[in-house]
Amino acid sequence: MNGNFKKEGRYSYFEVGEGTPIVVLHGLMGGLSNFSGVADYFSTRGYKIVIPELPIYTQNILKTNVKAFAKYVKDFITFKGFDRVILLGNSLGGHIALYHSKMYPEKVAGLVITGSSGLYESAMGDSYPKRGDYEYIKKKAEAVFYDPKVATKEIVDEVFSVVNDRMKVIKTLTIAKSAIRHNMAKDLPKMHVKTCIIWGKNDQVTPPEVAEEFHKLMPNSSLYWIDKCGHAAMMEHPDEFNRLLHEWLKEVHL
């Protein structure tokens, strides 16, 4: 990822490009590099890509929930001086983007969700591996993708270190409970933000029917599928993901 990693005040974030800001929200297991394909593509096409590091494991336990993360994102957008942004979130990041759009609609010009939690209860409970041997964790990490080879050693190592860190495990479970508590089903029909839903046809974490439900409930949404693709479309099929997203952005004039 070419660009700058910046640390300013309480924020650490990656930023590249100039133009309309796209703020990218990663998930529980999300390194910022998961979005390198998105950053490289859109930063040369009139967009400024900004990926804040979410304080998933660093906040006080009382602030380790979807609502507090949504407020963190709003504060970050204000700190950056952005008027309105396009929010793009994967997995838990999608849920935070949705909740942020519910609370601060004036800040959001458009919303992009992929493999998002927010409707489907076991989205995190099941995908979150319990402590165990490395091989078990490897299998769990591979199940996130259609092609197990996408789960590099680096990704598996990251998951392994999290599940063997007691505090991180407690915080992850706290987040999982919070995700269930902040179910969005009742809110979505009232949310008129332009929404792009890009989903892996073979997502085992948040199955395809979850995407259909989001699409049905959100009045201003478009749904796109990627074949032979699991839970993290922007990592597994970056070119197709970028093509679909770009197509949508042009269509809705963002």
N, C-alpha and C positions, 0 to 999 in steps of 0.2 A: 504494500500500500504506500504509494507516494503521497506525501502531504505532511502535515504537521501534527504532532501530538503536543497538546498544550495543557499546561496546568495553571489555572488562574483561580485564585480564591479557593472555594471548596469544590471546584469543578476540574475534572480531568476529561479531556475530550480530543478526538481526532477531527481535523477539518481540512477539506480540500475543495478547490473550485470556487467559482464566483457565480452569483445569480440567485434564483429562487431557493430559499433554504429547504432542504430535506433533512429532517432530524430523525436519525435512525435509533431505534430502541432494541437492544439485544435481549435475549432470554436468559434463563437461569444458567445455562451452560455456555453462555455466549461470550466468546472473545470478540473483540471489535473486528478482528481479521475475518470473521464469518462474512462480513459485508464488503470485503475488498473488491469483489466483482462489481457490486453496485457503485462503490465509491469511484473506481477507475472509469466506469462507463459514464455516469451522469455528471461527473465533475468536468468533463470535456464537452458537455452539451447544454450549458447554460444553467447548471444547478450548483449550489454550494451544499456539499454533503457534510453533515456534522453528526458525529457519533459520540454522545456523552457516555462515560463510564457510569453505569447506574450503581448506587451504593447498596447493592443487594446484600453484601456480607459485612458492610462497614457501619450501617446505621444502628442506632439503639434499637433493641428488639421491639419496642413500642412503635417504632417508625418503620418496621419491616413489614409493610403491607402495601397492597395495590394502590390504595388511596394516597398514602404518603409518597410513594414513588411518583404518582401522577402530579402531585404538588411540586416535587423536586424537579420534574421536567418543565413545569410551568415557570418555576423560578429560574431555571437555566435559560429558557427562551427569553424571558425578561432580561436576564443578565446579559445575554448576547445582543439585546436590542432589536430582536426580530419582531416584526409586526405580526405577520401570520406565517405559519409554516405548513409544509406537508409532513405528516408524521408517518413513519414506516416502522412497523414492529413485527418481530417474529416471536412466536410462543408467548412467554410471559410478557415480553416487550409489546406484543400486539394487544394484550389485555390492558397494559398500562396506557397505551395509546388510545384505546377505546374509552377508558375511564377518564383520561385527560380530556378527550373530546366532549364527553358528557359534562364535565365540570367547567371547562373553559372553551366553549365552542368558538368564541371570538378569536381565539389564538390559532384555530386550525382551518387552513384552506382546503386541505384534502387529507385523506386517511388511507393507508395501505396496510392490510393485515395478511399475514401468512402463517399458517399453523398456529393460530392464536388461541390462547385460553380465554375464558370469559363466558362460555356457554356450557362447556363439557366438563362435568365434575372431576373425572379422574384424569384429566389432562396431565396433571403433574404428579399425582399420587402414584400412578402406575409407571410413569416413565422415570421416576426418580429411584435410582438403584439403592438398595440397602447395602450396608457394609458387606464386604465379602471379598473373595479372592479376585485377583486381577483378571482372570479369564472370564469370570461372571460379569464383571464390570464392562469388559471389552464387548461381550455379547449384547449387553444392555445398550451400550453406546452405538453399536452397529445397527441395532434395531431402529434407531432414529432415522436412518437413511435407507433408501431403496437399495443402493449399492453399498455393501458393508465396507468397501475399500475407502469410502469417503471418511470413515472414522479412523483418522490417522493416529499414530502412536501419541502424538501431541494432544489430541482431543481426549483419547482414552486416559492418558496420564492426568489431564486436568480433572476429569470426572473422578478418577481414583483418589486424587488428593482431596477433593471436596468431601467425598463420602467417608474419608478417614479423619476428617477434622470435626470434632464434636460440635463446636460452636456453629460451624457452617451447616451441619446436619440439622441442628435445632432451628436455625434461621430458615432453611429450606422448607422444613415442615410448617413453620409459621406462615411462610409465603403460600404454601399449598393450601392451607386452611383459609387464608385470606382470599385466595383466588376463588374458592368455593363460596365464601361469604359474599364476595362482590360479583355475583352472577349478574350478567348484563341483560338477560332475556327481556325484562320489563322495560329497560331503558332504550333498547335499540330502535323500536318503532318511532320513538320521538326524536331520534338523532338524524338530522337531514344533511349531515356533512357528506360531500362526495367521497365515496368509498370504493377502493379497489381491493378485491379479495383474490389473492393468488394462492392456489393450494396444490399440494402434491396428491396425485391420484392414489398413491400408495402410502399415504401418511398413516402410521399405526398409532401415533400418539394422540393426534386430534383427527379422527377419521373423516373421510370426504363428506359424510352427512352433516358434520359440524359446519363445514363451509356452506353447504346448502341452507342450513338453518340461519347462519349469519346473513346470507343473501336474501332469504325470505323476510327476515325481520327488519333489515335495514332498507329504508325507503329509497335511498339514492345510491345503490351499490351495483357494481359490475363484478361478475365472477369469472375467473380464468383458471383453467386446469393445466397442470404440467404432468405429463405421463412418465411412468417409471421414476417416480420421485417421492421421497419421504417427507419428513417433518420440516426440513430446512431447505426450501426450494432455492433460495438465493445462493446457497453453498453448492447444492448438488447439480443444479442446472442454471448457472449464472447467466449464460447468454440468453436463454429462453425467458428467464425471469426478467431480465433487463428489457428485452424486446416487448414483452407483454405490458410491463409497467410504463414504458415509454409511449406505447400505443395508447394506453389509457390516459396518460397525462396530456397527450395531444388532443385526444377526444374531448376531455372535459376542460380544456384550455387552462391547464395549470403549469 
